[in-house]
Amino acid sequence: MNDSDPGRAAVAAEAAKAAARPRRRLGTYVAWALVIAGTTALAAWILWPQDVQPRAGGRFSGGPMSVVTAPVQKGDMPVVLDALGTVTPLATVTVKTQISGHLVQIGFTEGQTVQKGDFLAEIDPRPYQIALEQAQAQLEKDQALLADAQIDLARYRKLVAQDSIAKQQADTQEYLVRQYTGTVAADQAQIDNAKLNLDYCHIVSPVAGRVGLRQVDEGNYVQPSDANGIVVITQMQPITVVFTLPEDDLPVVRKRLRAHATLSATAYDRSQTTELATGTLSTIDNEIDTGTGTVKLRAQFDNQDEALFPNQFVNVRLLVDELQNVALVPSAAIQRGAAGTFVYVVKPDDTVAVQPVGIGQSSADQVAITSGVSPGLQVVVDGADKLRDGAKVAVASASGSAQQASSTPPADKRTGRRRDRAATGTDAAGGGAPP
């Protein structure tokens, strides 16, 4: 067969193409790898801080870390227990009628404040006035019968003494007198009941408080079985707040009460920013709720401005005690790590040292220190998240830092955070890790 045979040439061409195809693929992969590497290098060059200089050992170092400090102060720390409570009136009365009849007059305005004994409503008194007159007439009739029987009894006793009539007749007359005496007493009771019904026609307030919405209008027929009554009156002054505390807090409260101490209670709104009223703890419930492990307490408030409203949810701060002359630091200074709580103390050479501390009672913005630091030392309150023991720092004022942060554009702030991280001289080996 000839070398110039067309079939053999076609096979050779196909083999050449197949041999060249892997080389083209390899070239494509290399080109893409170079593009990705170049893009990554360009991004790293743009984003990486330009002022970071390498130091010996391949690790980076920069300027001191900017922090805000505050002094450890000596003062008094109140021991406060926080709880969620509900405003509960001392008295809530549903005013109902005690007799049946037509409601002929309403004597109150919805929402007004009434005093005990003030007129509220009136039931039609005419049927009960008539019943009173009937009872009075019956009493007069029976009193007359009693008087006649008493006269006959006196006469019969004289005749029995003269042996003119049988003694049995005098005994019968005596029991008749007793019968009329009981009838007269029953008539008097009927009169008293009729008078009481007349009094019930005139409905007055049983307590002092605020009148709610009217439950029934004039002209309706009302009766004692009505569930809603006529109106609801709620006592507003004084008023109480019922709140719960964990059973673990009960011993310190009972200890103070046994010492005849007056514990102050302050009510705040839901956000705990607005003070609503100040009162005192009045009592503790007689048992612990086994389902929740809490105990109920009641605090009483004068509520002269009616800032507390019935069934309102409030936050209660119960002042149990006050620690005198203790070391105090801002809450932001307390850090937590594997070894427990600690603070960063700024040393005279502008470096920080990790100082373990024991913490006691805390408030919204301060913590009492039981051990570890003494008054006068400076502790870091802002910027501690990137610090470590022995780091170099630059102390800045709190107002200046806030002003600088507020005036920095968003893009610059992002870059600034990167620069701060690099300036601390930290790397992946352990920069900024707490002890």
ROMAR-249211 format. One record per atom (N, C-alpha, C): z, y, x; residue in one letter. Coordinates in steps of 0.05 Angstrom, whole numbers, plus 32768, in hexadecimal, padded with zeros to 4 digits. Each point is the difference from the previous one (the first is absolute). Last residue first. Layout:
BEGIN
ZYXa...
This chain:
BEGIN
861582D87F7Ap800D7FEB8010p80067FE87FEFp7FAA803A7FE8p801D80048000p800D7FEA8010p7F9B80258012a800F7FEA7FF2a801D80068002a7FB480338027g800C80097FE7g80107FEB7FF2g7FBB7FDC8047g8006801C7FFCg800D80057FE5g7FE07FAC8031g801B80047FF5g8006801D7FFCg7FAB7FD4801Fa80157FEF800Aa801B80067FF4a7FAB802F7FF1a80057FE97FEFa80177FEE8009a80078065801Cd7FE87FEE7FFEd80077FE87FEFd8024806E801Dt80057FE57FF6t7FE67FF08000t801880608016g7FFE7FED8017g80047FE47FF7g7FFD80557FCDt801A7FF38005t7FFF7FED8017t7FB380307FDFa801180118011a801B7FF38005a7FBE7FDA7FC5a7FF97FFC801Ca8013800F8013a800B80097FA3r80057FE58007r7FFA7FFA801Dr7FEC80547FDDd801D7FFD8002d80077FE38009d7FA780157FEDr8008800C8019r801E7FFC8004r7FDB7FE57FAFr7FF77FEE8015r8009800B801Br801080347FB6r80127FE97FFFr7FF87FEC8016r7FCB804C7FF3g801A8007800Cg80127FE88000g7FAD7FFB7FD4t7FFD7FFE801Dt801A8006800Et800180097FA3r7FFB7FE48007r7FFD7FFC801Er800980577FDFk801A7FF17FFEk7FFB7FE38007k7FB580387FFBd801080058018d801A7FF18000d7FCA7FFD7FB3a7FF37FF28016a800F80038019a8020802F7FB2p80037FE37FFFp7FF37FF18017p802380648012p7FED7FF47FEEp80037FE28000p805280448013t7FED7FF0800Et7FEC7FF47FECt805180357FEBs7FE980108007s7FEA7FF1800Es80557FDA7FE5s7FF3800A7FE8s7FE7800F8006s80367FDE8047a7FF47FEA7FF1a7FF1800A7FE7a8031803D8035q7FE97FF7800Eq7FF27FE97FF1q805180217FDEq7FEB80157FFDq7FE67FF7800Eq804D7FC98007a7FF680007FE4a7FE980147FFDa802E7FFD8052s7FF07FE87FFCs7FF47FFF7FE4s803B80478014g7FE78002800Fg7FEE7FE87FFCg805780007FDBs7FEF80127FF2s7FE58003800Ds80447FCA8029a7FF67FF47FE7a7FED80127FF2a80098005806Bs801080077FE8s7FF37FF47FE8s7FFA7FD28062a7FF380157FF0a801280057FE8a80027FCB8068v800E80067FE7v7FF280187FF2v7FDE7FB08044a8001801D7FFEa800B80077FE5a80057FA38045v7FFB800D7FE6v8000801E8005v7FFA7F958032k8002801D8005k7FF9800E7FE6k802C7F9A800Aa7FE780107FFCa8006801D8005a803F7FB28000g7FF8800D8019g7FE780117FFEg800D7FB77FB6d801680078012d7FF5800C801Ad7FC2800B7FAEr800E7FE9800Ar8014800A8015r7FBA80277FA6l801180028018l800A7FE58009l7FCB801C7FB1k7FF07FFA8017k80108001801Ak802580147FA8d7FF17FE77FFCd7FF07FF88018d803680527FF3a800D7FE9800Da7FF07FE67FFDa7FF4805F7FDDg7FF07FF78017g800B7FE8800Dg8043803C7FCBd7FE47FFF7FFAd7FF07FF98019d805F80068002v7FFD7FFC7FE3v7FE37FFF7FF7v80477FF3805Cv7FE580057FF7v7FFF7FFA7FE2v805880258037v7FF27FE87FF9v7FE580077FF4v8058802C803Fq7FE780057FF2q7FF27FE57FFCq806E801C800Dl7FE87FF4800Bl7FE880067FEEl8059801B7FE7g7FF580108016g7FE77FF5800Cg804F7FC37FD0p7FF5801A7FF9p7FF680108019p7FFE7F968008s801580147FFAs7FF3801A7FFAs7FE57F8E7FFEv7FFA801B8008v801880127FF9v80097FA17FF5g7FE88002800Fg7FF9801B800Ag80387FDD7FA3s80027FFA801Ds7FE58005800Ds801080157FA4t801B7FF58006t80047FFB801Et7FC280457FBEi7FFF7FEE8017i801C7FF78007i7FC980287FA3a801880018010a7FFF7FEA8016a7FAE80387FCDv800C7FE68003v801980038012v7FB6803F7FBCq80117FFD8017q800C7FE48000q7FC580257FBAd7FF5800A8018d80117FFC8019d80157FDE7FA6a7FE380037FFEa7FF48009801Ba80597FCF800Cs7FF980107FEAs7FE180028000s80507FB7802Bs7FE980118003s7FFC800F7FE6s804F7FC2803Eq7FF7800C7FE7q7FE880128005q800C7FCA8052g80137FFD7FEAg7FF4800A7FE6g7FDF7FD68069i7FFE80147FEBi80137FF97FEAi7FF17FF18071g800A7FF47FE7g7FFF80157FEAg7FC17FF6805Ev8015800D7FF1v80087FEF7FE8v7FC380028067p80097FF27FE7p8017800E7FF3p7FB3802A8041q801D7FFE7FFDq80077FF17FE6q7FAB801B804Cv80077FF17FE8v801E7FFC7FFFv7FCB80528031a800D7FE78004a80077FF47FE6a7FB88050802Fv80107FF67FEAv800C7FE58009v7FE280608037t7FF97FE57FF9t80127FF67FEAt800680568030d7FEB7FFF7FECd7FF47FE47FFEd804F801B8033d7FE78000800Fd7FE87FFD7FEEd805B7FFF7FDEp7FFB801A800Dp7FE58000800Fp80067FBC7FAEk801180048017k7FF9801B800Dk7FF97FD27F99v7FF180108014v801380078017v80007FAA7FB7v800F8017800Av7FF0800E8016v7FED7FB97FAAy7FF5800A8019y801080198008y80247FAB7FC1v7FF5801B8000v7FF48005801Cv801C7FA37FBDf8002800F8019f7FF4801C7FFBf801C7F967FCFt7FFA801C7FFDt8005800F801Bt7FE87F988006g8010800F7FECg7FF7801D7FFFg7FD77FB98035a801C80018008a8011800F7FEDa7FA27FF97FF4a800A7FE48000a801E80008007a7FE2805C7FD8g7FF17FEC8010g800E7FE57FFFg7FFE806F7FD5r80097FE47FFDr7FEE7FEE8010r802480707FF8q7FEB7FED8004q800B7FE37FFEq801D806E7FE5i80087FE48002i7FE77FEE8002i7FFE80607FF3a80067FF9801Ca80067FE28003a7FF080307FACa7FE87FFA800Ea80047FF6801Ca8048801F7FC6s7FF77FE47FFAs7FE77FF9800Fs80458047802Ap7FED7FFF7FEAp7FF67FE37FFCp8063800D8026v7FE48004800Av7FEE80007FE8v80728008801Cl7FEA7FFF7FECl7FE68005800El80717FE48010a7FE68008800Ca7FEA7FFB7FECa806580197FDFv7FF17FE9800Bv7FE6800B800Cv805380287FCAn7FFA8003801Dn7FF37FE8800Cn80227FE97FA1q80058019800Eq7FF97FFE801Eq7FE27FD07F9Bl80077FFB801Cl8003801A800Fl800A7FE67F94e7FF380128013e800B7FFA801Ce7FF37FCF7F95d801180098015d7FF180128012d7FDC7FE37FABv80177FEE8002v8014800A8015v7FAD80257FBDl800E80078019l801A7FF08002l7FA07FF07FCAl801D7FFF7FFDl800C8005801Cl7FA080117FC8r800B7FFE801Br801E80037FFEr7FA67FE77FBCv801C80078003v80087FFD801Dv7FA3800D7FBDn800A7FF58018n801C800B8005n7FCB7FF07F9Ev800780128015v80087FF08019v7FD37FFB7F93f80047FF28019f800580148017f8014800A7F91q7FF080098017q80077FEF8019q80287FFE7FA5n7FED7FEB8007n7FEE80098017n803080527FD5p80067FE47FFAp7FE97FED8006p800D805A8038f7FF77FFA7FE5f80047FE37FFAf801F80578047l7FFF7FE37FFCl7FFA7FFA7FE3l800A80598019a7FEB7FF68012a7FFC7FE27FFEa803B80467FD1e7FF27FEA7FF3e7FE87FF78011e804980428013d7FE480097FFCd7FEE7FEB7FF4d805B7FEC8011q800180197FF1q7FE4800B7FFBq802C7FA98027n7FE580047FF4n7FFF801A7FEEn80477FC78034d800580147FEBd7FE680067FF1d80137F9F802Df7FF6801A8007f800580147FE9f801D7F94802Bq800080147FEAq7FF8801B800Bq7FF27F908019a8007801A800Aa7FFD80147FE9a80087F8E8010r7FFA80167FEEr800B801A800Dr7FDD7F93801Cl801380168003l7FF880167FEDl7FEB7F8D8015k7FFB801A7FF3k801680148005k7FDA7FAA803Ev801580087FEEv7FF9801C7FF5v7FC97FA48030t8006801C7FFFt801780057FEDt7FC87FAE8014g801380068015g8008801D8002g7FC47FCD7FC0t7FF680138013t801280068017t80167FBF7FBCg7FE37FFD8002g7FF480138015g805D7FFF7FE6t7FF97FEA8012t7FE27FFD8003t804080567FEBd7FEA7FF27FF4d7FF77FEA8014d806580297FFAi7FE78001800Fi7FEB7FF07FF1i805B80347FD6e7FF57FE7800Ae7FE68006800Ee803780437FD3n80147FEC8006n7FF57FE6800An7FDC806C800Cd80007FEA7FEDd80137FEA8009d80118067801Ai7FF07FE98009i80027FEA7FEBi800E80747FFFt800A7FE57FFDt7FEC7FEC800Ct7FFB8063800As80167FFD7FEDs800A7FE47FFEs7FCC804A8048l80017FE47FF7l80187FFD7FEEl7FD080608008t80127FEE800Et7FFF7FE47FF4t7FB6805A800Ag80177FF67FF0g80127FEF8011g7FA080457FFBt80157FF58011t80187FF97FEFt7F8C80107FF3a801C80057FF9a80137FF38014a7F9E800A800El800380057FE3l801D80087FF8l7FBA8005805Ce801B7FF97FF7e800480087FE3e7FA57FE58039t800C80147FEFt801C7FF67FF7t7FC87FC98037t7FFE801B800Dt800F80157FF0t7FEB7F9E7FEFq801780058011q7FFF801A800Fq7FC37FD67FBBs7FF78004801Bs801780058014s80117FF47FA2r7FF37FE8800Ar7FF78003801Dr805080407FE6d7FE97FF77FF1d7FF37FE8800Dd806B8012800By7FE6800B8009y7FEA7FF67FEEy807580098005a7FE87FF57FF3a7FE880108009a80697FE98029t7FEB80147FFCt7FE77FF27FF4t80737FF28010a7FE67FF47FFAa7FEC80167FFAa806A7FEF8031s7FEB80127FF5s7FE67FF07FFDs806C7FE18000l7FE67FFC800Dl7FEB80117FF2l806F7FFF8010t7FEC80087FEDt7FE57FFF800Dt80607FC88015a7FED80138009a7FEC80067FE9a80507FC1800Ah800080177FEDh7FED8017800Ah800D7FA58025a800E8016800Ea800080197FF0a7FD37FB57FE0r801C7FF88001r80108015800Fr7FA3800B7FFDl800C80057FE6l801E7FF87FFFl7FCD7FEF804Er8003801D7FFCr800D80067FE6r7FEB7FA78012k801580098013k8005801D7FFCk7FBA7FD97FD0r801A7FFA7FF4r801780098013r7FA780098020v800580127FE9v801B7FFB7FF4v7FE47FC98046v8005801B800Av800580137FE9v7FE97FA57FEAp801A8003800Dp8006801C800Ap7FA97FE97FD7l801780037FEEl801A8004800Fl7FA47FED8022d800A801B8002d801980057FEFd7FD07FAC8001d800B8005801Bd800B801C8004d7FD37FE37FAFe801C7FF78002e800D8004801Be7FB080407FDCp80047FE48009p801D7FF98003p7FE5804A7FB8l80027FFE801Dl80027FE28008l7FE080467FA5t80087FE7800Ct80018002801Et800B80477FA4f7FEF7FF78016f800C7FE7800Bf800780507FACv80077FE48007v7FED7FF78015v802480647FDAv7FEA7FF1800Cv800B7FE58008v801E80537FB4t80057FEE8016t7FE67FF4800At802B80607FC9i7FEE7FE97FFFi80057FEF8018i803780527FC0p7FF57FF68019p7FEE7FE87FFBp7FE1802F7FCEq8014800C8012q801C7FF67FF9q7FB27FE27FD0m7FF480098018m8013800A8015m7FF77FBB7FA3q80128012800Fq7FF48006801Bq7FCC7FE67FA2t80077FF6801Bt80118015800Et7FDA7FDE7F97i800D80158010i80087FF4801Bi7FB77FEA7FA9v80107FF68016v800A80178010v7FE37FF07F91v7FFA800D801Av80127FF38015v7FF87FDA7FA8i7FF5801A7FFBi7FF7800E8019i80007F927FF5g801380167FFAg7FF2801A7FFAg7FDE7FA38017n7FFB80188011n801580167FFBn80007FAC7FCDa80037FFA801Ca7FFF801A8011a80247FF07F98d7FE9800B800Fd80047FFD801Ed80417FEA7FB8s7FF17FEA800Es7FE8800A800Fs803C80387FC8p800C7FF8801Ap7FF07FEB800Fp7FCB80467FC1q80167FED7FFBq800A7FF5801Bq7FB980507FC9v800B7FF48018v80177FED7FF8v7FA480377FD7y80187FF17FF8y800A7FF18019y7FC6805F8000n7FFF7FE38002n801B7FF47FF7n7FEF805F8006g7FF57FF47FE9g7FFF7FE28000g7FFE803A805Ce800E80067FE7e7FF17FF47FE8e7FF17FCF805Dd7FFC801B7FF5d801180037FE7d80097FC18060v7FFA7FFF7FE3v8000801D7FF6v800E7FEE805Cq7FF67FE67FF9q7FF87FFE7FE2q800780518052r80097FF87FE5r7FF27FE67FF8r8015801B8068l7FEC80037FEBl800B7FF67FE5l804C801A8044g7FE57FF68005g7FED80067FE9g805D80328029v7FF47FF37FE9v7FE47FF78007v805980108041r7FE6800A7FFAr7FF47FEF7FEAr806D800F800Eg7FE97FF7800Fg7FE6800D7FF7g806F7FE47FE4a7FF18017800Aa7FE97FF68011a802B7FC67FADv80048007801Cv7FF0801A8006v80027FDB7FA8p80177FF3800Ap80078007801Dp7FCE80397FACs7FFB7FF4801As801A7FF2800Bs7FEC80097F95v800580128016v7FFC7FF0801Av7FEB7FFD7F8Di7FFF7FF2801Ai800380148016i80167FF47F94h7FFD80168013h80027FF4801Ch800A7FC67FB9c7FE8800E7FF8c7FFA80178013c80507FCD8005y7FE97FF4800Ey7FE6800D7FF8y8050801B7FD5d7FFF8009801Cd7FE97FF4800Fd800D7FE27FA9l7FF7801C8000l8000800C801Cl80227FAA7FF5n7FE380007FFDn7FF5801D7FFEn805D7FF68002l7FF47FF9801Al7FE27FFF7FFFl8030800E7FB0k800180188012k7FF47FFA801Bk80077FB97FC4a7FEC80137FF7a800080198010a80437FC08012n7FE57FF68008n7FEA80137FF7n805880127FE4d7FFE8005801Dd7FE47FF7800Ad80157FEE7FA7i7FFC801D8004i7FFD8006801Di80147FA87FE8q7FE580077FF8q7FFA801E8004q80587FE1800Fa7FEE7FF78015a7FE280067FF9a804180127FC0q800280138016q7FEE7FF98017q80087FC47FB7d7FF080187FF9d800180158016d80347FB3800Ba7FE47FFA8003a7FEE80187FF8a805D80077FF2a7FFB8000801Da7FE27FFA8005a801F7FFB7FA8v7FFF801C8008v7FFA8002801Ev800C7FAB7FDBt7FE7800B7FF7t7FFE801D8009t80507FD28012g7FEA7FF78011g7FE6800C7FF8g804A80127FC9t8003800D801At7FEA7FF88014t80057FD77FACy7FF4801B7FFEy8004800F801Ay80277FAB7FFAq7FE37FFE7FFEq7FF3801B7FFFq805E7FFB7FFFr7FF57FFA801Ar7FE27FFE8000r802C800B7FAEv80028018800Fv7FF47FFC801Dv80077FB67FC8l7FEA80117FF7l8000801B800Fl80477FC3800Dy7FE87FF7800Ey7FE780107FF7y805280127FD4e80028008801De7FE77FF7800Fe80097FE77FA6q7FF9801C8002q8002800A801Eq801B7FA87FEAt7FE380037FFCt7FF7801D8004t805D7FED8000d7FF37FF68019d7FE180037FFEd803480157FB4a800380158015a7FF37FF7801Aa80017FC37FB8q7FEE80177FFAq800380168015q80387FB48006q7FE57FF98007q7FED80187FFAq805D7FFF7FE6k7FFB8009801Ck7FE37FFB8008k801A80137F99a80017FEA8014a7FFA800B801Ba803080407FB9i7FE67FF28003i80037FEA8015i804C80337FE9s7FF180047FE7s7FE57FF28000s8051800E803Fd7FFB7FE67FF5d7FF180027FE6d801880458041q800E80007FE6q7FFD7FE57FF2q7FD4800F8052a801C80058006a80117FFF7FE6a7FA37FFC7FF8v800A7FE7800Bv801D80028007v7FD4804D7FE3l80047FED7FEAl800A7FE58009l7FEA80428040k801780087FF1k80067FED7FE9k7FB37FF28032r80177FFA8011r801A80087FF1r7FAB80157FDBy80077FE47FFDy80197FF98010y7FDD80588007r800B7FFB7FE6r80097FE37FFDr7FD38018804Ea801B800D8000a800E7FFB7FE5a7FA67FE48009l80127FEF8010l801C800C8000l7FBC80317FD6d80087FE87FF0d80137FEF800Fd7FDC8049802Ei801280097FEBi800A7FE97FEFi7FBE7FEF8041q801A8006800Dq801580097FEBq7FA67FF37FE6a800D7FE68005a801C8004800Da7FCA804C7FF1d80097FF57FE6d800E7FE68005d7FD98028804Ba801780107FF7a800B7FF57FE6a7FB17FD88023l80187FFA8010l8018800F7FF7l7FAD80137FD8l800A7FE67FF8l80197FF8800Fl7FD6804F801Ba800C80037FE5a800B7FE67FF6a7FCF80008050q801A800D8004q800F80047FE6q7FA87FE07FFFd80137FEB8008d801B800C8006d7FBB803C7FE9k80047FED7FEAk80167FEB8007k7FE2803C8042e8011800E7FECe80067FEE7FE9e7FC57FE08042l801B8002800Bl8012800E7FEBl7FA57FFA7FEEq800C7FE67FFDq801D8001800Aq7FCC804C800Ea80067FFC7FE3a800E7FE67FFBa7FE280128057q801680127FFAq80087FFD7FE2q7FB47FD28020a80187FF4800Ba801980117FF9a7FAB80227FE8q80077FE87FF0q801A7FF3800Aq7FDD80488031e800B80097FE7e80087FE97FEEe7FD47FEC8051l801B800B8005l800D80097FE6l7FA77FE47FFEa80117FE98003a801D80098006a7FBE80437FFBi80057FF47FE6i80137FE88002i7FE38027804Fq801280127FF3q80077FF67FE4q7FC17FD28032y801A7FFA800Ay801580147FF5y7FA380097FEAp800A7FE77FF6p801D7FFA8009p7FD780518021r800680007FE4r80097FE57FF5r7FE28021805Cp801C7FF97FFAp80067FFC7FE3p7FAA7FF6804Cd8005800A7FE5d801C7FF87FF7d7FF2800A8068i7FF67FED7FEBi8007800C7FE5i7FF280318066e80107FFC7FE7e7FF27FED7FEDe800880218073a7FF07FFA7FE9a80137FFC7FE8a801D80268057l7FE67FF58006l7FEF7FFB7FE7l805C803D802Bf7FF27FF57FE9f7FE47FF68008f805780038045d7FEB80117FF4d7FF17FF27FEAd80467FD9803Ag8008800B7FE6g7FEB80137FF4g80007FF48068k800C7FEC7FEFk800A800E7FE6k7FAD802D802Fq801C7FFA8008q800B7FEB7FECq7F9580178023v801580027FEBv801B7FF9800Cv7F94801F801Ct80197FF68009t801580057FEBt7F917FF17FF4q801580138003q801A7FF2800Aq7FA87FD67FE9g80048009801Bg801780138004g7FD87FF87F9Fe7FFB7FEC8015e8003800D801Ce803780247FADt7FE58004800Bt7FFC7FEC8017t804480007FA2f7FFD8003801Df7FE380048007f802A7FEB7FA7g800D8017800Bg7FFD8004801Dg7FD37FD37F9Fi80027FFB801Di800B801A800Ci80017FD27F96q800080178013q80027FF5801Cq7FFB7FC77FB2v7FF980197FF3v7FFF80178014v7FF97F8F7FF4l800680148014l7FF6801B7FF6l80217FA97FC4h7FEA80108009h800980158014h80347FA07FF6g7FF980177FF0g7FE8800F800Bg80577FB5801Ds7FE480017FF8s7FFC80187FEEs80497FF38054i7FFC7FFC7FE3i7FE280017FFBi8020800F8056q80137FEB7FF9q80007FFB7FE2q7FB48026804Et800F80057FE8t80137FE97FFAt7FE180198065k7FF77FF37FE8k801180097FE8k7FE68017806Fv800D800A7FE8v7FF47FF37FE7v800A7FE4806At7FEC80007FEBt800E80087FE6t801B8012806Bv80087FF97FE5v7FE880027FEEv80277FFD806Ct7FE780027FF2t80057FF57FE4t803B801F805Fa80007FF97FE4a7FE480057FF5a80128008805Cl801A7FF57FF9l80007FF87FE3l7FA380008039p801380127FF2p801A7FF17FFBp7FB87FF08051t800B7FF37FE8t801480127FF3t7FAD7FF78051v801180137FF2v80097FF47FE6v7FE57FC78059t7FF680097FE6t801480127FF3t7FE77FDE806Eg801080007FE8g7FF2800A7FE7g7FFD7FDB8071l7FEF80097FE9l80117FFD7FE7l80218012806Ba7FFC7FED7FEBa7FEE800C7FEBa8035800C806Ad7FEB80087FEEd7FFC7FEA7FEBd805480258044l7FF37FE97FF4l7FEB80097FECl8037802D805Cv7FF380037FE5v7FF47FE67FF8v80428036804Av7FF97FE57FFAv7FF77FFF7FE3v7FFE8054804Cp80097FF57FE6p7FF77FE37FFCp80148039805Dm7FEB7FF17FF2m800B7FF57FE6m801280538051d800B7FEE7FEBd7FE97FF37FF2d7FFC8021806Ag8006800B7FE6g800B7FEB7FEDg7FCA80178066k801A7FF57FF6k8006800E7FE5k7F9E7FE9803Aq801480137FF6q80197FF27FF7q7FA27FF68040v80147FF07FF3v801780137FF9v7F9A8026800Bp801A7FF9800Dp80117FEE7FEFp7F9180048007a8016800C7FF1a801A7FF8800Da7F8A80038013t801B7FF58003t8014800F7FEEt7F8F7FE68013v801380137FF3v801B7FF38002v7FA27FF28040v80137FF67FECv801080177FF5v7FA57FE28044s800D80157FF2s80117FF47FE9s7FE37FD68063m7FFD7FFD7FE4m800F80167FF1m7FD580078067p80187FF87FF0p7FFA80007FE2p7FAC7FF18041g801680137FFFg80177FF57FEFg7FC57FB5802Ag7FF8801A7FF6g801880138001g7FD37F978025s801780127FFCs7FF6801B7FF7s7FE07F8E800Df7FFA801C7FFBf801A80107FFDf7FE27FA2803Br800D800A7FE7r7FFC801E7FFEr7FE57FC5804Cg7FEE7FFF7FE9g800C800A7FE6g80257FFD805Dg80057FE87FF0g7FEE7FFF7FE8g8012805F8026a80017FE7800Fa80077FE97FEEa7FD5804E7FCCr801480008015r7FFF7FE4800Er7FBA80447FC0p800B7FE68007p801480038017p7FEA804B7FB4q7FF97FF8801Bq800D7FE58006q7FE080437FA8v80117FEA8009v7FF77FF7801Cv7FD780437FC5d8014800B8013d80137FEA800Ad7FB87FF67FBEq7FF48006801Aq801580098015q80037FBA7FA6p8008801A800Bp7FF68004801Cp7FCA7FC47FB9w80167FFD8013w8007801B800Cw7FB67FF57FC2l801A80007FF3l80177FFE8014l7FA38002801Di800480177FEEi801D80017FF6i7FE37FB78036w800080188010w800680197FEFw7FF77FAB7FD7a80198001800Fa8001801A8011a7FB17FEF7FD0a801680067FEEa801A8002800Fa7FB47FE68031l7FFE801C7FF7l801780087FEEl7FF97FA6801Ba800880118016a7FFF801E7FF9a7FE17FC07FC1t801D7FFF8004t800A80128016t7FA37FF97FF2t800D800E7FEAt801E80008003t7FCD7FCE803Eg7FFD801C8004g800D80117FEAg7FFF7FA27FF8a801280088016a7FFE801E8005a7FC67FDA7FC0i801C80007FF7i801280098016i7FA57FF78017v800480167FECv801D80017FF7v7FE77FB98039l80018019800El800480187FEDl7FF47FAB7FDBa801A8001800Ea8003801A800Fa7FAD7FED7FD7w801580077FECw801C8002800Dw7FB87FE48037a7FFD801C7FF7a801580087FECa7FFD7FA6801Cv800A80118015v7FFD801E7FF9v7FDD7FC07FC4y801D7FFF8001y800C80128015y7FA27FF67FFDt800A800F7FE8t801E80008000t7FD57FCC8042g7FFD801D8005g800A80117FE9g7FFF7FA37FF5l801480078014l7FFF801E8006l7FBC7FDC7FCAr801A80017FF2r801680098013r7FAB7FF18025r800080187FF0r801B80037FF0r7FF17FB28033r800480168012r8000801B7FF0r7FF07FAE7FD2p801C80038007p800580188013p7FA37FED7FE8r801180097FE9r801D80028008r7FB77FDD8039a8006801D8001a801380097FEBa7FE07FA68004a801080058018a8008801D8002a7FC67FE37FBBa801B7FF57FFBa801280068018a7FA580188007k800E80117FEDk801D7FF67FFBk7FC77FCB8035a80078019800Ea800F80137FEEa7FDE7FB17FDBa80177FFA8012a80088019800Fa7FB480047FCAe80187FFE7FF0e80197FFB8011e7FAB80018029a8008801B7FF8a801A80007FEFa7FD97FAE801Ba800C800E8017a8009801C7FF9a7FD17FCC7FC1v801B7FF58004v800E800E8017v7FA780177FEEa8012800A7FEBa801C7FF68003a7FBD7FE0803Ba8006801C8005a8013800C7FEBa7FDE7FA87FF6r801480018015r8008801D8006r7FBB7FF37FC2g801A7FF67FF5g801680028015g7FA480158017p800F80147FF0p801A7FF77FF6p7FD17FDF805Ed80007FF87FE4d801180147FEFd7FED7FFB8061s7FF980177FEFs7FFF7FF87FE3s800F7FC28046d801780137FFFd7FFA80177FEFd7FD67F9A7FEFn7FFB8019800Fn801880137FFDn7FF87F907FFBm800080187FEFm800080188012m
